[in-house]
Amino acid sequence: MSSPETPTEPPEPDDPTWSTQPTYSNLGEIRAHLLPSKACRPRTPGSCSTDPQPLPPPLPKKILTRTQSLPNRRTSHASSIQVQLPRRPFLGSHSVDKSQAEVGPACAPAELTFGLTDAPLGLSLRNLHSPEAVHAALAARQLQGLHAIYARLRARFMGGHPGPCRPGHGFRLLDSSPCAESGDALYYRVVRVHDDAWHILVAKVPKPGADVPHPWGLELQASLSPHFNLQGLCGVVPEGTLPGAPWRGAVALAAEVPERTVAQWLVEACTQPPEEFVWAVALVLLQLSAALEFLEAWGAALVELRPENLLLAAPRGCAATGHARLLLADFGRVCLQPPGPPGSPGPHAPQLGSLLREMLGLATPSTTPLTAGLERLAAQLTRLQPSASRTRGALQALLWGPGPEVRGRGAPVGPWLRALGPWLRLRRGLLVLRLAERAAGGEAPSLEDWLCCEYLAEATESSMGQALALLWD
């Protein structure tokens, strides 16, 4: 019986055409065929076998996929290939080619690839080599950002204003008991409905035996544009419009729903820690001075400033536990007071000084810098009688700086005035960072954030210098 013949493989061509996947043979097997075979050592002394040793079985052949490293037909050997790729510098880092390391700024590319356009920054590559230009661009962007944040927060806190009442509006009384009681009025919640829109307003009902308000003050209140710290009127509810109303006659409708008065708040707030109470007092007086500044600009003044006629309401878009919004509602005691020349005594300064001393007397004595500053401001209100605008600037400086350490005792005016500009730019940058951190954490801005943003967006070196001079000169 004859053994089967071993199939022979067809010889591979010398020049492959790559019509199919190339087959690579075992290099060890090819080398074994090329090297001459050695004589076999005899197994026993004196005997030698002339038959060569059988070759080891070939290893399985591998099929490799052609890649970019496969030599083309024009290349004689794969090892002779050396791919030379052009080196490109990586802009924005230090891994730059040696040939470009000696290139000066004049030969550098005109644009930087930051991923975002540099046009809003107002900077070119030449400006980037000037620290003054970079600082000026950053300061301008910070101020622009603060103005944008202030406008958005203003729209948030004052948004949804109901506007004036018009024919066709319907009204309904929500509660039979008042939601707040001031010194001369009771406030009842009322719903105004028109089509699918509705707003919650308050009916301002004068108390029996209260003084008749001055007609000019009521006309001024009705004509004023919406102000954050002034009670705005929306219209009048005629008598008989609300069945079962606990009052008689027509009453005025106000936009904001008050919760309590400043007099009622002081009874509760004075039990807080001294630092928190003094800070809250400063925020209340800051809002009051803003309302009085608006009145003084219109040529009006309050005859008597009483805490029981100052209302507190929750601002829109803020947490219920935050600081309250102050509303000046006592327009019945507003009289005509034409503004005097610059530097003339403010008509509200003596009353503000008395109210500030009264509030500080309710707190536990403390030695905090804010307490010392408020006591200093109370003395200056009585002695110098500044306008409401200057009083507001002094309260802003006491809350958010700059402090007396920038002013210095007995220091020349020039150096510390020049230091206010860098301080203001630094303070704006820190405020933007703080607002960004709180927004990233999902925390809504507070009323204090908005007031601080308003201050830093409007402050100038001159206004801060006047505030420090009023407090510490």
C-alpha positions as CSV (number, residue, x, y, z in Angstrom):
1,M,0.0,0.0,0.0
2,S,1.5,3.2,-1.1
3,S,1.6,6.2,1.1
4,P,-0.2,9.4,-0.1
5,E,1.9,11.9,-1.7
6,T,2.4,15.1,0.2
7,P,0.8,18.0,-1.7
8,T,3.2,20.6,-2.8
9,E,2.5,24.4,-2.5
10,P,2.8,26.5,-5.6
11,P,5.7,28.8,-5.6
12,E,5.0,32.4,-4.7
13,P,5.8,35.0,-7.2
14,D,8.7,37.3,-6.6
15,D,6.8,40.5,-7.2
16,P,3.4,40.2,-5.5
17,T,0.4,41.8,-7.1
18,W,-1.5,42.2,-3.8
19,S,-4.7,41.0,-5.4
20,T,-5.4,39.1,-2.2
21,Q,-4.2,39.5,1.4
22,P,-0.4,38.9,1.4
23,T,0.8,35.7,3.1
24,Y,4.0,35.8,5.2
25,S,5.9,32.6,5.6
26,N,7.8,31.5,8.6
27,L,11.2,33.2,8.5
28,G,12.8,30.4,10.6
29,E,11.8,27.8,8.0
30,I,13.2,29.8,5.1
31,R,16.5,30.3,7.0
32,A,16.7,26.6,7.6
33,H,16.5,25.9,3.9
34,L,19.3,28.5,3.1
35,L,21.8,27.3,5.7
36,P,23.8,24.1,4.9
37,S,23.0,21.2,7.0
38,K,25.6,20.0,9.5
39,A,26.8,16.4,9.9
40,C,25.0,14.5,12.5
41,R,27.0,13.3,15.5
42,P,27.0,9.5,15.7
43,R,24.8,8.1,18.4
44,T,27.3,5.4,19.1
45,P,31.0,5.4,18.8
46,G,32.2,4.5,15.5
47,S,28.9,4.8,13.8
48,C,27.7,7.8,11.8
49,S,24.5,8.3,9.9
50,T,24.5,10.0,6.6
51,D,20.8,10.8,6.7
52,P,20.1,14.4,7.5
53,Q,18.0,15.3,10.5
54,P,14.3,15.9,9.7
55,L,13.2,19.5,9.7
56,P,10.7,20.7,12.4
57,P,7.1,21.0,11.2
58,P,6.4,24.5,9.9
59,L,4.5,26.9,12.1
60,P,1.0,28.0,11.0
61,K,1.1,30.9,8.6
62,K,-0.5,34.2,9.6
63,I,-2.6,36.4,7.4
64,L,-1.8,40.1,8.1
65,T,-3.9,43.0,7.1
66,R,-2.2,45.6,5.0
67,T,-1.7,48.8,6.9
68,Q,-0.2,52.2,6.3
69,S,3.2,50.7,7.2
70,L,3.1,48.2,4.4
71,P,5.7,49.1,1.7
72,N,4.5,49.9,-1.8
73,R,5.7,48.2,-4.9
74,R,8.3,50.8,-5.6
75,T,10.0,50.2,-2.3
76,S,12.7,47.5,-2.2
77,H,12.6,46.8,1.5
78,A,10.4,47.9,4.4
79,S,13.3,48.7,6.7
80,S,14.5,51.4,4.3
81,I,11.3,53.5,4.7
82,Q,11.7,56.6,6.9
83,V,8.6,58.8,7.1
84,Q,9.4,62.4,7.7
85,L,6.3,64.3,8.9
86,P,6.6,68.1,9.2
87,R,6.7,69.3,12.8
88,R,4.0,71.9,13.7
89,P,4.2,74.0,16.7
90,F,1.5,73.7,19.3
91,L,0.2,77.2,20.0
92,G,-0.6,78.0,23.5
93,S,2.1,75.7,25.0
94,H,5.9,75.5,25.2
95,S,6.4,72.6,22.8
96,V,7.5,74.8,19.9
97,D,9.9,73.7,17.2
98,K,13.5,74.9,17.5
99,S,13.3,76.8,14.3
100,Q,10.4,78.8,15.6
101,A,11.8,79.3,19.0
102,E,14.0,82.1,17.7
103,V,11.1,83.9,15.9
104,G,10.2,87.2,17.6
105,P,6.7,88.5,18.4
106,A,6.6,90.4,15.1
107,C,6.7,87.1,13.1
108,A,4.1,85.3,15.3
109,P,0.7,84.5,13.9
110,A,-1.9,87.3,14.2
111,E,-4.6,85.3,15.8
112,L,-4.6,82.9,18.8
113,T,-6.7,79.7,18.6
114,F,-8.3,79.7,22.1
115,G,-11.4,77.9,20.8
116,L,-13.4,81.0,21.4
117,T,-13.2,84.2,19.4
118,D,-11.1,87.0,20.9
119,A,-13.1,89.8,19.4
120,P,-15.4,90.4,22.5
121,L,-12.2,90.9,24.6
122,G,-11.0,93.7,22.4
123,L,-7.5,92.3,22.6
124,S,-4.9,91.4,19.9
125,L,-1.7,89.5,20.3
126,R,0.2,92.8,20.6
127,N,-2.1,93.8,23.5
128,L,-1.4,90.6,25.3
129,H,2.2,91.7,25.9
130,S,1.0,94.8,27.7
131,P,-0.2,94.1,31.3
132,E,-2.0,97.5,31.4
133,A,-4.0,96.6,28.3
134,V,-5.0,93.2,29.7
135,H,-6.0,94.7,33.1
136,A,-8.1,97.4,31.3
137,A,-9.9,94.8,29.2
138,L,-10.6,92.6,32.3
139,A,-11.9,95.6,34.2
140,A,-14.2,96.7,31.4
141,R,-15.6,93.1,31.1
142,Q,-16.1,93.0,34.9
143,L,-18.1,96.2,34.9
144,Q,-20.1,95.2,31.9
145,G,-20.9,91.8,33.5
146,L,-22.0,93.6,36.8
147,H,-24.3,95.8,34.8
148,A,-25.9,92.8,33.1
149,I,-26.3,90.9,36.4
150,Y,-27.8,94.0,38.1
151,A,-30.3,94.4,35.2
152,R,-31.4,90.8,35.4
153,L,-31.8,90.8,39.1
154,R,-33.7,94.0,38.9
155,A,-36.1,92.4,36.4
156,R,-36.4,89.4,38.6
157,F,-37.1,91.3,41.9
158,M,-39.4,93.9,40.3
159,G,-40.9,91.7,37.5
160,G,-44.5,90.9,37.3
161,H,-45.7,94.4,38.3
162,P,-49.5,94.3,38.0
163,G,-49.8,97.7,36.4
164,P,-52.8,100.1,36.7
165,C,-56.4,99.0,37.0
166,R,-58.6,99.2,33.9
167,P,-62.3,98.9,33.1
168,G,-63.2,95.2,32.9
169,H,-61.0,94.0,35.8
170,G,-62.7,91.9,38.4
171,F,-61.9,91.9,42.1
172,R,-62.3,89.4,44.9
173,L,-61.4,89.7,48.6
174,L,-59.2,86.8,49.7
175,D,-59.2,87.3,53.5
176,S,-61.6,88.9,55.9
177,S,-58.8,89.8,58.3
178,P,-55.9,92.2,57.4
179,C,-52.5,90.7,56.4
180,A,-50.6,93.7,57.9
181,E,-51.3,96.7,60.1
182,S,-49.4,100.0,59.9
183,G,-49.7,103.1,62.1
184,D,-52.5,104.6,60.0
185,A,-53.9,101.8,57.7
186,L,-55.0,98.2,57.4
187,Y,-54.0,96.0,54.4
188,Y,-56.3,93.3,53.0
189,R,-55.4,90.9,50.2
190,V,-57.4,91.3,47.0
191,V,-57.2,89.3,43.7
192,R,-57.6,91.2,40.4
193,V,-58.7,89.1,37.5
194,H,-58.8,89.9,33.8
195,D,-59.3,87.2,31.3
196,D,-56.7,84.5,32.2
197,A,-54.4,86.8,34.1
198,W,-54.7,87.5,37.8
199,H,-52.6,89.5,40.4
200,I,-52.6,89.6,44.1
201,L,-52.9,93.2,45.4
202,V,-53.6,94.8,48.7
203,A,-56.4,97.2,49.6
204,K,-55.1,100.0,51.8
205,V,-57.9,100.9,54.2
206,P,-57.3,104.0,56.5
207,K,-57.9,103.4,60.2
208,P,-60.8,105.2,61.8
209,G,-59.6,108.5,63.3
210,A,-56.4,108.6,61.2
211,D,-55.2,111.9,60.0
212,V,-56.4,112.9,56.6
213,P,-53.5,112.4,54.2
214,H,-52.2,115.3,52.2
215,P,-53.7,115.3,48.7
216,W,-50.4,116.3,47.1
217,G,-48.6,113.3,48.6
218,L,-51.3,110.9,47.3
219,E,-51.0,112.4,43.8
220,L,-47.3,112.1,43.9
221,Q,-47.6,108.4,45.0
222,A,-50.0,107.7,42.1
223,S,-47.7,109.4,39.6
224,L,-44.4,107.9,40.5
225,S,-42.9,105.2,38.4
226,P,-42.4,101.8,40.1
227,H,-39.5,102.0,42.6
228,F,-38.2,99.1,44.6
229,N,-38.6,100.9,47.9
230,L,-41.7,103.0,47.3
231,Q,-45.2,101.6,47.6
232,G,-46.9,101.9,44.2
233,L,-50.6,102.4,43.7
234,C,-52.5,100.5,41.0
235,G,-55.9,102.1,41.2
236,V,-59.0,102.4,43.4
237,V,-61.7,99.9,44.3
238,P,-65.1,101.6,44.2
239,E,-67.5,101.2,47.1
240,G,-69.6,98.1,46.7
241,T,-67.2,96.3,44.4
242,L,-66.3,93.7,47.0
243,P,-69.3,92.2,48.8
244,G,-68.7,91.6,52.5
245,A,-65.7,93.9,52.6
246,P,-65.0,95.1,56.3
247,W,-64.7,98.7,55.2
248,R,-66.8,101.4,53.7
249,G,-66.1,103.7,50.8
250,A,-63.5,103.4,48.1
251,V,-60.0,102.3,48.9
252,A,-56.7,102.4,47.1
253,L,-55.0,99.3,45.7
254,A,-51.2,98.8,46.2
255,A,-49.0,96.5,44.2
256,E,-46.9,94.9,47.0
257,V,-48.3,92.8,49.8
258,P,-46.7,93.8,53.1
259,E,-46.1,91.3,55.9
260,R,-45.3,93.6,58.8
261,T,-43.8,96.9,59.8
262,V,-40.3,97.9,60.8
263,A,-41.6,98.5,64.4
264,Q,-42.9,95.0,64.6
265,W,-39.7,93.6,63.0
266,L,-37.5,95.3,65.6
267,V,-39.2,93.6,68.4
268,E,-38.3,90.2,66.9
269,A,-34.9,91.0,65.3
270,C,-33.3,92.5,68.4
271,T,-33.1,89.0,69.9
272,Q,-30.7,87.9,67.2
273,P,-26.9,87.8,67.7
274,P,-25.6,91.4,67.7
275,E,-23.6,91.0,64.4
276,E,-26.6,89.7,62.5
277,F,-29.0,92.3,63.9
278,V,-26.6,95.2,63.1
279,W,-26.1,94.0,59.6
280,A,-29.9,93.7,59.1
281,V,-30.4,97.3,60.5
282,A,-27.8,98.6,58.0
283,L,-29.7,96.9,55.1
284,V,-33.0,98.3,56.2
285,L,-31.6,101.9,56.5
286,L,-29.9,101.5,53.1
287,Q,-33.2,100.8,51.4
288,L,-34.9,103.6,53.3
289,S,-32.2,106.1,52.3
290,A,-32.7,105.0,48.6
291,A,-36.4,105.7,48.9
292,L,-35.7,109.1,50.5
293,E,-33.2,109.9,47.8
294,F,-35.9,109.4,45.2
295,L,-38.2,111.7,47.1
296,E,-35.6,114.4,47.5
297,A,-34.9,114.2,43.7
298,W,-38.6,114.9,43.1
299,G,-38.6,117.9,45.5
300,A,-40.5,116.1,48.3
301,A,-39.8,115.3,51.9
302,L,-41.4,113.3,54.7
303,V,-42.8,115.5,57.5
304,E,-42.4,112.7,60.1
305,L,-40.5,109.4,59.7
306,R,-42.1,106.7,61.9
307,P,-41.1,103.0,62.0
308,E,-44.7,101.9,62.3
309,N,-45.4,103.3,58.8
310,L,-42.4,101.6,57.2
311,L,-43.5,98.3,55.6
312,L,-41.6,95.1,55.0
313,A,-42.4,92.7,52.2
314,A,-40.8,89.5,50.8
315,P,-39.1,90.4,47.5
316,R,-39.9,88.3,44.4
317,G,-37.6,85.5,43.5
318,C,-35.9,85.3,46.9
319,A,-36.0,82.8,49.7
320,A,-38.5,83.4,52.5
321,T,-35.7,83.4,55.1
322,G,-33.7,86.2,53.4
323,H,-33.7,89.9,54.1
324,A,-37.0,91.8,53.5
325,R,-37.8,94.5,51.1
326,L,-38.6,97.9,52.6
327,L,-41.5,99.9,51.3
328,L,-42.1,103.6,52.1
329,A,-45.9,103.9,52.2
330,D,-46.5,107.0,54.3
331,F,-47.2,109.5,51.5
332,G,-49.9,111.2,53.4
333,R,-47.2,113.1,55.3
334,V,-45.2,114.1,52.3
335,C,-44.8,117.8,51.7
336,L,-43.2,119.9,49.0
337,Q,-39.5,120.5,49.6
338,P,-37.6,122.0,46.6
339,P,-34.0,120.7,46.4
340,G,-31.4,123.3,47.5
341,P,-28.0,123.9,46.1
342,P,-25.3,121.3,46.3
343,G,-24.1,120.8,49.8
344,S,-27.2,122.1,51.4
345,P,-28.6,120.2,54.5
346,G,-30.6,117.1,53.8
347,P,-34.2,117.3,55.0
348,H,-34.3,113.7,56.3
349,A,-30.9,113.6,58.0
350,P,-32.0,114.5,61.6
351,Q,-34.8,111.9,61.4
352,L,-32.5,109.2,60.0
353,G,-30.0,109.9,62.8
354,S,-32.7,109.6,65.5
355,L,-34.0,106.3,63.9
356,L,-30.5,104.8,63.7
357,R,-29.8,105.6,67.3
358,E,-33.1,104.1,68.3
359,M,-32.4,100.9,66.4
360,L,-28.8,100.5,67.8
361,G,-30.1,101.0,71.3
362,L,-32.2,97.8,71.0
363,A,-29.2,95.7,70.2
364,T,-26.8,94.1,72.6
365,P,-23.6,96.2,72.9
366,S,-20.9,95.0,70.6
367,T,-17.6,96.2,69.3
368,T,-17.8,95.2,65.6
369,P,-16.5,97.5,63.0
370,L,-20.0,97.9,61.5
371,T,-21.4,98.9,64.8
372,A,-18.7,101.5,65.3
373,G,-19.4,102.8,61.7
374,L,-23.1,103.1,62.3
375,E,-22.6,105.0,65.5
376,R,-20.3,107.3,63.7
377,L,-22.8,107.8,60.9
378,A,-25.6,108.6,63.4
379,A,-23.4,111.4,64.9
380,Q,-22.6,112.7,61.4
381,L,-26.3,112.8,60.4
382,T,-27.0,115.1,63.3
383,R,-24.0,117.3,62.9
384,L,-23.5,117.6,59.2
385,Q,-27.0,116.7,57.9
386,P,-26.0,115.1,54.6
387,S,-28.4,114.4,51.8
388,A,-30.1,111.0,51.5
389,S,-27.7,110.3,48.5
390,R,-24.6,110.8,50.6
391,T,-26.2,108.8,53.5
392,R,-26.8,105.9,51.1
393,G,-23.2,106.0,49.9
394,A,-21.9,105.9,53.5
395,L,-24.1,102.9,54.3
396,Q,-22.9,101.1,51.2
397,A,-19.3,101.7,52.3
398,L,-20.0,100.4,55.8
399,L,-21.6,97.2,54.4
400,W,-19.2,96.3,51.6
401,G,-16.2,98.6,51.9
402,P,-13.8,100.3,51.5
403,G,-13.1,100.5,55.2
404,P,-11.2,103.1,57.3
405,E,-8.0,101.2,56.7
406,V,-8.0,102.4,53.1
407,R,-8.7,106.0,54.2
408,G,-6.0,106.0,56.9
409,R,-5.8,108.5,59.8
410,G,-4.1,111.7,58.8
411,A,-2.9,110.3,55.5
412,P,-2.6,112.7,52.5
413,V,-5.7,112.8,50.3
414,G,-3.9,111.9,47.0
415,P,-2.5,108.4,47.8
416,W,-5.6,106.9,49.3
417,L,-7.8,108.4,46.6
418,R,-5.6,106.7,44.0
419,A,-5.9,103.4,45.9
420,L,-9.7,103.4,45.5
421,G,-9.5,102.5,41.8
422,P,-7.6,99.2,42.2
423,W,-9.7,98.4,45.3
424,L,-12.9,98.8,43.2
425,R,-11.7,96.6,40.4
426,L,-10.6,93.9,42.8
427,R,-13.9,94.0,44.6
428,R,-15.9,93.7,41.4
429,G,-13.9,90.7,40.3
430,L,-14.4,89.0,43.7
431,L,-18.2,89.7,43.5
432,V,-18.4,88.1,40.1
433,L,-16.6,85.0,41.3
434,R,-18.8,84.7,44.3
435,L,-22.0,85.0,42.2
436,A,-20.6,82.4,39.8
437,E,-19.8,80.0,42.6
438,R,-23.3,80.4,44.1
439,A,-25.0,80.0,40.8
440,A,-23.0,76.8,40.1
441,G,-24.2,75.4,43.4
442,G,-27.8,76.1,42.5
443,E,-28.2,78.9,45.0
444,A,-30.5,81.8,44.0
445,P,-29.1,85.3,44.4
446,S,-30.4,87.2,47.5
447,L,-31.6,90.7,48.0
448,E,-28.2,91.5,49.6
449,D,-26.4,90.3,46.4
450,W,-28.5,92.6,44.3
451,L,-27.9,95.6,46.5
452,C,-24.1,94.9,46.5
453,C,-24.1,94.5,42.8
454,E,-25.9,97.8,42.4
455,Y,-23.3,99.5,44.6
456,L,-20.2,98.2,42.8
457,A,-21.7,98.8,39.4
458,E,-22.5,102.4,40.1
459,A,-19.6,103.3,42.4
460,T,-16.8,105.6,41.3
461,E,-13.6,106.7,43.0
462,S,-15.2,110.1,43.7
463,S,-18.4,108.7,45.3
464,M,-16.4,106.3,47.5
465,G,-14.1,109.2,48.5
466,Q,-17.1,111.3,49.6
467,A,-18.5,108.4,51.6
468,L,-15.2,107.8,53.4
469,A,-14.9,111.5,54.1
470,L,-18.4,111.7,55.6
471,L,-17.7,108.7,57.9
472,W,-14.1,109.3,59.0
473,D,-13.2,112.9,58.6
